[in-house]
């Protein structure tokens, strides 16, 4: 019984190299296919991510179903992830090239429809994101960004900004009105 659990039917080096190759390919493919895959916006995207794990399973473990093989595979995945994250931390330009750039979807309440199309996001999906942030309308958004990690950053317009602006305009009109009245008084006294 324990013989089958811990015996490696494939060479150790193969057990280490397989997960590394699959990991690097997944990183590249996710980068190519975009941030949307990371954002998991709809059930279809989630299904793709779940199927990915099942699809690459055999490529990672091969014909080996042993506990030892699984442990080596897990160790290899964690090791390559650790090394890659350290490398990217030390090389910010490489990190930015691999991660890509953020995409601004909404700025000052105006949707960038071209950016939405580029990221393959629908208006309904974007509104769903806004609802998660407690917003109901594009006009309430100062800035909405799809980050390279697939996360959304949403900055709300200051709801009191318009009230403050109106108050400032009223204050200036009142001051201007007072100046005009002073000028009228001064002209009336001279005339």
C-alpha positions as CSV (number, residue, x, y, z in Angstrom):
1,X,0.0,0.0,0.0
2,X,2.6,2.6,1.0
3,X,4.8,1.5,-1.9
4,X,2.3,2.9,-4.4
5,X,1.7,6.1,-2.4
6,X,5.4,7.2,-2.3
7,X,7.1,5.5,-5.2
8,X,7.9,7.9,-8.1
9,X,7.3,6.2,-11.5
10,X,8.9,9.1,-13.3
11,X,12.3,10.8,-12.7
12,X,12.6,13.5,-10.1
13,X,13.8,16.1,-12.6
14,X,10.7,15.5,-14.7
15,X,8.5,16.0,-11.7
16,X,10.2,19.4,-11.0
17,X,10.3,20.6,-14.6
18,X,6.7,19.8,-15.6
19,X,5.0,22.2,-13.1
20,X,7.5,24.9,-13.9
21,X,6.8,24.7,-17.7
22,X,3.1,24.7,-17.1
23,X,3.3,27.6,-14.6
24,X,5.3,29.8,-17.0
25,X,2.9,28.9,-19.9
26,X,-0.1,29.9,-17.8
27,X,1.5,33.2,-16.8
28,X,2.2,34.0,-20.5
29,X,-1.3,32.9,-21.7
30,X,-3.1,34.8,-19.0
31,X,-1.1,37.9,-20.0
32,X,-1.9,37.4,-23.7
33,X,-5.6,36.8,-23.1
34,X,-6.0,39.8,-20.8
35,X,-7.0,41.0,-17.4
36,X,-10.6,39.9,-17.9
37,X,-9.6,36.3,-17.2
38,X,-8.3,37.4,-13.8
39,X,-11.3,39.6,-13.0
40,X,-13.7,36.6,-13.2
41,X,-16.6,38.8,-14.2
42,X,-19.1,36.2,-15.3
43,X,-19.8,32.5,-14.9
44,X,-18.1,31.7,-18.2
45,X,-14.8,33.2,-17.1
46,X,-15.0,31.4,-13.8
47,X,-15.7,28.1,-15.6
48,X,-12.6,28.7,-17.8
49,X,-10.4,29.2,-14.8
50,X,-11.8,26.1,-13.1
51,X,-11.3,24.0,-16.3
52,X,-7.7,25.3,-16.6
53,X,-6.7,23.6,-13.4
54,X,-8.2,20.4,-14.5
55,X,-6.7,20.7,-18.0
56,X,-3.1,21.2,-16.8
57,X,-3.3,18.6,-14.0
58,X,-2.1,15.8,-16.2
59,X,0.6,18.0,-17.7
60,X,1.9,18.7,-14.2
61,X,1.7,15.3,-12.7
62,X,2.0,13.1,-15.8
63,X,1.3,9.4,-15.1
64,X,2.3,9.8,-11.4
65,X,-0.5,9.7,-8.8
66,X,1.8,9.2,-5.9
67,X,1.8,11.4,-2.8
68,X,5.5,12.1,-3.3
69,X,4.9,13.2,-6.9
70,X,2.1,15.5,-5.7
71,X,4.3,17.0,-3.0
72,X,7.2,17.6,-5.5
73,X,4.7,19.2,-7.9
74,X,3.3,21.5,-5.3
75,X,6.8,22.4,-4.1
76,X,7.9,23.1,-7.7
77,X,4.9,25.4,-8.3
78,X,5.4,27.3,-5.1
79,X,9.2,27.6,-5.7
80,X,8.8,29.0,-9.3
81,X,6.1,31.4,-8.1
82,X,8.4,32.6,-5.2
83,X,11.4,33.0,-7.5
84,X,9.4,34.8,-10.2
85,X,7.8,37.2,-7.7
86,X,11.3,38.0,-6.2
87,X,12.7,38.5,-9.7
88,X,9.9,40.8,-10.7
89,X,10.2,42.7,-7.5
90,X,13.8,43.4,-8.2
91,X,13.2,44.2,-11.9
92,X,10.2,46.7,-12.0
93,X,10.5,47.3,-15.7
94,X,10.2,43.6,-16.4
95,X,7.3,43.4,-14.0
96,X,5.5,46.2,-15.8
97,X,6.1,44.6,-19.1
98,X,4.7,41.2,-18.0
99,X,1.8,42.7,-16.0
100,X,0.8,45.2,-18.6
101,X,-0.8,48.6,-17.9
102,X,-4.0,49.6,-16.2
103,X,-7.0,50.5,-18.3
104,X,-9.1,53.5,-17.4
105,X,-12.7,52.6,-18.1
106,X,-14.5,55.7,-16.6
107,X,-13.1,59.1,-16.1
108,X,-15.2,61.9,-14.6
109,X,-18.4,60.0,-15.2
110,X,-17.6,59.4,-18.9
111,X,-17.2,55.8,-20.0
112,X,-14.4,55.1,-22.4
113,X,-16.3,52.7,-24.7
114,X,-13.1,51.9,-26.7
115,X,-11.3,50.8,-23.6
116,X,-14.4,48.7,-22.6
117,X,-14.4,47.1,-26.0
118,X,-10.6,46.4,-25.8
119,X,-11.1,44.6,-22.5
120,X,-14.1,42.7,-23.8
121,X,-16.3,44.1,-21.0
122,X,-20.0,44.8,-21.5
123,X,-21.9,47.8,-20.1
124,X,-23.8,45.3,-17.8
125,X,-20.6,43.9,-16.5
126,X,-19.2,47.4,-15.8
127,X,-22.4,48.4,-14.0
128,X,-22.1,45.2,-12.0
129,X,-18.7,46.3,-10.9
130,X,-20.0,49.7,-9.9
131,X,-22.8,48.1,-7.9
132,X,-20.2,46.2,-5.8
133,X,-18.9,49.6,-4.9
134,X,-22.3,50.9,-4.0
135,X,-22.7,53.1,-7.1
136,X,-25.7,53.1,-9.4
137,X,-24.7,55.3,-12.3
138,X,-21.6,56.2,-14.3
139,X,-22.0,59.8,-13.4
140,X,-21.2,58.9,-9.8
141,X,-17.7,57.7,-10.8
142,X,-14.7,59.9,-10.8
143,X,-12.4,57.1,-12.0
144,X,-12.8,53.4,-12.7
145,X,-9.7,51.4,-13.6
146,X,-9.1,47.8,-14.5
147,X,-5.8,47.0,-13.0
148,X,-3.3,44.6,-14.5
149,X,-4.1,42.2,-11.7
150,X,-7.7,42.0,-12.8
151,X,-9.0,44.0,-9.8
152,X,-11.1,47.1,-10.3
153,X,-10.3,50.4,-8.6
154,X,-13.3,52.7,-8.4
155,X,-13.1,56.3,-7.1
156,X,-16.4,57.9,-6.4
157,X,-17.1,61.5,-7.2
158,X,-17.4,63.6,-4.1
159,X,-21.1,63.7,-3.6
160,X,-20.8,67.0,-1.8
161,X,-18.6,68.6,-4.4
162,X,-21.5,70.0,-6.4
163,X,-23.1,71.4,-3.2
164,X,-19.7,73.1,-2.3
165,X,-19.4,74.4,-5.9
166,X,-22.9,75.8,-5.8
167,X,-22.3,77.4,-2.4
168,X,-19.1,79.0,-3.7
169,X,-20.9,80.3,-6.8
170,X,-23.7,81.7,-4.5
171,X,-21.1,83.3,-2.2
172,X,-19.3,84.9,-5.2
173,X,-22.7,86.1,-6.7
174,X,-23.6,87.6,-3.3
175,X,-20.2,89.4,-3.1
176,X,-20.6,90.6,-6.7
177,X,-24.1,91.8,-6.0
178,X,-22.9,93.7,-2.9
179,X,-20.2,95.4,-5.0
180,X,-22.7,96.4,-7.7
181,X,-25.0,97.8,-5.0
182,X,-22.0,99.7,-3.5
183,X,-21.2,101.1,-7.0
184,X,-24.8,102.1,-7.5
185,X,-24.8,103.9,-4.1
186,X,-21.5,105.6,-4.9
187,X,-22.8,106.7,-8.4
188,X,-26.1,107.9,-6.9
189,X,-24.3,110.0,-4.3
190,X,-22.0,111.6,-7.0
191,X,-24.8,112.2,-9.4
